[in-house]
Amino acid sequence: MSAGRRALRGRALLLALAAASCGPYANVAQKLDVTARVAGDTWIANGGPDEVRILIVGKPSAEGTAPFSFSSVYEPISAGTSVSTLQGTWVEVGTAGAATLDVEHSYSYPDESTVPILQRNGTTRSDDRFPIQVTVARSAGRLAVSGDARVAGTYVALTEALGHLGTAAPSDAACAFHVANLALLRSQGRIIGFGGAGILQYQQAETYIGTVAGTVEISMSGFTSNTTTLQYAGFEDIGGVVVDGPMKTDANSSGDGHMYGRMTFAFSPIAADGTAGTPITGWIDYGGDATPLGPNDPTNAIQISYGNPVGGHYIVAIDPAGVGGTAQVGPQDPPSPSVSQCLALP
């Protein structure tokens, strides 16, 4: 097949996919964003090698029910590879620690890095309901969950764990990136079609809400050559971690291109006694803006090939400029330090 015919075939496939998935619903009668705000506590646990578990439990009603959100974030490389999320209602009655998680929505953002770009499913959601039975035990600053391997772990309060972060060294800046990236990965793990051909439906921009606060809008322009924009505004998907700004990707129909945009982050540590710690702020640059060659310099931008990050660096800095730590984080490098090391997770 000639290159011209391949290009026409690729364009036809993209147009067909776009026609099939355009509009405000990914599937018939499936609303894109069903996220509920969860005003409560955010807990984080070491899930094992390369995995972090995040559990958000809202304020219980008089009947003992509360909204919850749980995510398993698997991050063997700094770019991350997969996220699974459960949302629903947490029901805890009595004093023995027995709890039922009534799951209403299940999200899957799988590792499809070896799948051709146009054959990827990207993020999907199931609205099939099911219960998870667990036992919980609380102690100072900790929540132990047992009884079901999918969500089990020894969780610590995230706002307290944020107090372990430093601000002056390159390792501190790398930690700041990896903590902020948890919120970004969680958001991508709920945007239906993200990472797959279904992302073409966002020729019509759509807005998703943060689990705690804020929003992220996703939009896409073009087909064979396109720009995908994630615009975060006061986005707080895990308590105490807020991100703002644009993350953009320019790519062709083969998934080749680069990223650009600069985002800010703000962490709000809270001590065990409830007093506020010193906020940690800074920024993450995806496109080489911080290099001498100027804004959107592709020589140090995150490079994308077949839909996967293959080169460049995330440039990270902690405020104030010239005093805080700075770092360059490679997208294919294992997180170093890991999130568990950064936050001193048990």
N, C-alpha and C positions, 0 to 999 in steps of 0.2 A: 504494500500500500504506500502511495506517495505521501510525502510530508504534507502536501496541500490537502489530500483526502483525509489524512489523520486529523488535521486541524479542523476541517469541516465536520467530521464525525464527532470530535470532542465538543465542538460548539453546539451541535445538534443535541448531544446528550445533556449538556449543561442547560440548554433551553428547556428540554423536556423535564428535567429535574426541577427547574425553577417553576414551570407551569404546574407541576404536580404538588409543589409544596408552598406556593405563594399564599398570601392572605394571613389572617390573624390566628389560624389554627393549623397545627402540625398535622393532625389527623382529624377526621370528621368529629365534631363536637368535643375536641380536646383543647381546652384552654391552655395557652402556652405557659402562663405563670400562675401556679397555685400556692406559692410560698405564703406562709402565714408569719406575721411578726411574732417573735418570741422574746418577750421582756422577762429576763430572768438571769440564770447563771450559765456561764460558759465553762466547760470542763475539757481538759485535754489529757491524753494518755499516750504513752509509748506502746504502739501496737505490735512491735517487733521490728526486725530489720526492714528499713525503708518505709515503714508505715506509721502514720500518726492518726489517732482517733479523736474526734471532736464531738462532744455531746452538749447540746444546749437545752436546758429544761426551764420552762417558764414558771411563772407564779401559779401555785395550785389554787383551784377554786375551793369553795366550802365543801364540795363533794370529793375533793382530793384528786381532781383531774387537772392536767396542765398540757399545753402544747410542747412538743419536743422536736428537735432536729439532730440527727446523728450522721456523721460522715467518716468514712475511712478514706484517707488520702495516701496513696502509694506513690512515693517519690524517690525512685532509685537514682534519678538524675535531676538536676536543678529545674529542668523544664517540667518535671512531673510526668507521670504516665497514665494514671487512672484514678478515678474518684467514684465512690458509691455513696449514696445518700438515702436516708430514710426520714420521712416526716409523718407526724401523726399526733396522737394523744398519749400522754404518760399518766397512768392511773395507779396511784399508790394509796392503799387503804390499810389502816392499822399501824402497829409499831414494830412488826416483825421484819419489815424490809421487803416484803413481797410487792412486786410491781408488774404491771402489764403494759407493754408498749403496743398500742393499737396503731399499726402502720396503715396509713392512708395512701401514701405516694412513695414509690421507690424509683430512684434515679440511678442510671449507670452511664459512666463516661469511661469506656474501656480503653485499654492499650491497643490501638490499631496501627501502631507505627509500621508494621510489616505489610499492611493491607494497602492496595492501590487507592489513591486519594478519592477517586470517584466511586469506590466500592465501600467506603467506610460508612457506618451507621451514625457515628458521632453519639452525642448524648441522647439517651432515650428515657422515657418515663412510663412506669406502669402504675395504674390506679387500682390494681387489685388489692384488697384489704386483707390483712392477716395479723395475728397477735404474736408478740414475743414475750415470754415469761422470764423475768430476771429477779434476782435478789440484790438489794442495795444496802450498803452499810456506810454510814457517814462518820467521819472523825474530823479533827481540826484541819481544814483546808483540803480534805480528800474525800473522794466518793469511790467506793469499791463496788463494781458491778460484776456479778457472777451469774451463772446459770444458762447463758447462751453465748457461744463463742463469737458470734457476729458482732456483739457489742461489748463483750467483757473487757475489763481492764481496771487498773488503779488510776483514777483520774485525779488531777489537781486543778484548782481554780486557775484559769488562764490569767486573770488580772494579777494574781499573786506571782505566777510563774514569770510574767513579764518583768518583774523586779530583778530577775537574774541577768537581764540584758545589760551589756556595757555600751559605751558610746564612743570610745576613743580609738580603737584598734581596727585593722582590716577584718579580723574575725568577727568583731561586733557588727560591722556593716554587713558582712555576709549573713550573720544571724538575722539582722533586720530584714534583709531580702527574703530569707526563707520563711520568716513568720508572716510577712505581708503576703507572700506568695500562697500561703494556705488559704487566705480569703479569696484570692483571685482564682485558684484552682477550684474551690468550692462553688464559686459563681459559674464557672465554665461547666461544672458538672451538673448544673440545673438548666442551662440554656439548651432547649431542645434542638437537636441537629448540630450542635457545636462540634467541630472537628470532623464533620462528614458532609456529604453532598446536601443534606437538609439545611445547611446554613444559607443556602440560596434563597430561602423564604424571607430572609431579612433584607431583601431589596426594599421591603416595607419595614421601617425601623420598629423595633419593639422594646419595651422597657420591663425589666425584672426588678423586683425589690430585694433589698438586703434582708437577711433573716432578722437582724437587730434594728438596722436603720439604713436609710439611703437607697440609691438606685443604681442600676447599670443599664445603659441603653446599648443595644447591638444594632448595627446597620451595615449594609453592604452595597457597593456600587460596582457595576460592570459584571461581565460574565467570563470571557476568556482571559481578560486581565481585570483584576478587581481589587478593591480596597475594603477590608473589613475593619470596622471601628468598634471598640468597646469603650464607652464613655462612662466612667465611674464618677458618682457624685455623692459625697458623704457616705460612701458604701461601707457598711459595717455588717459583715456576715458572721463574724465571731466577736464576742464582746471584748471591747478594749482595743480593737485593731480597726482603724479607719483608713481607707484608701480613696484618693481622688485623682482624676485626670484621664487622658486618653491612652489606649493601647491600640496601635494600628498595625495591620499587616497588608502589604502589597504583594500579590502573587498572581501567577498565571493559572491556566486550567490544569497544569501538571502539579500545582502546589509548590512552585519554585518562586522565591522572592525574598523579602526581608521585612523586619519589623521596625517601627519607630514610635516615638511618643515618650513623654516623661510623666511619671505619676508620683504623687506624694503619699507618704504614709505618716500616721500619728498613732502611737501606742500610749495607753493610759494605765500604767501599773497602779495597783492598789494593794497596800500592805494587809497582813492578816488582821490587824486591828481596825481595818476600815479606813485608815488615813490614805490620802492620795500620794503617790510617789511622783517623781519628776517625769513629766511627759517626754517621750522620745519621738522626734520628728526627723524627716529626711526625704530623699527622693530616689527613684529608680528610673534610669534612662535606658530605653530599649533600642535607640537608633543611633548612638554615637554622637548625640548632641554635645556631650562634654569633651569631645576631642578637639584638637586645634583646627581641624578641617571644617568645623562649624555644624549647624543644625542638619539633621537627617543625613549624616555622613554614613553611607552604606559600608564603608571599610571596616567599621567596628560595630555595625548593627547586628542584631540577631539574624543570622542567615537561615532561610527556610529552603529545604529541598524535599520534594515529594510530600509536602505537608509536615515535615519534621524539622526541628531546629538542629542545625549541623555546625554552626560556627558563630563567631562574634562573642560579645560579652554583655551581660547586664552590668551597667555601671551604677554603683550604689554609693550614696553618701549620707551620713548622719549630720544633722545641723548641730551647732552653727558652722557655716562654711569655714574651712581652714582649721577648725578645731576638732570636729567630729571625725570618726573613722570613715575611710573610703575603701572600696573594694571593687574588683572586677570578677564576676561570677560567670563561668562558662555554662551554657545551657545543657551540655552533655556530661558535665562533671557531676559526680555524686555530691550531694549537699555536704559542705565541710565548713564549719561544724554542722552536725545534723540538728534538726529541730529539737530532738530529745536532749542533745548536749547543750544547746543554746538555752533551753528553758529548765534544765536540770530535772527532767522528768524521771520518775522512778522506773 
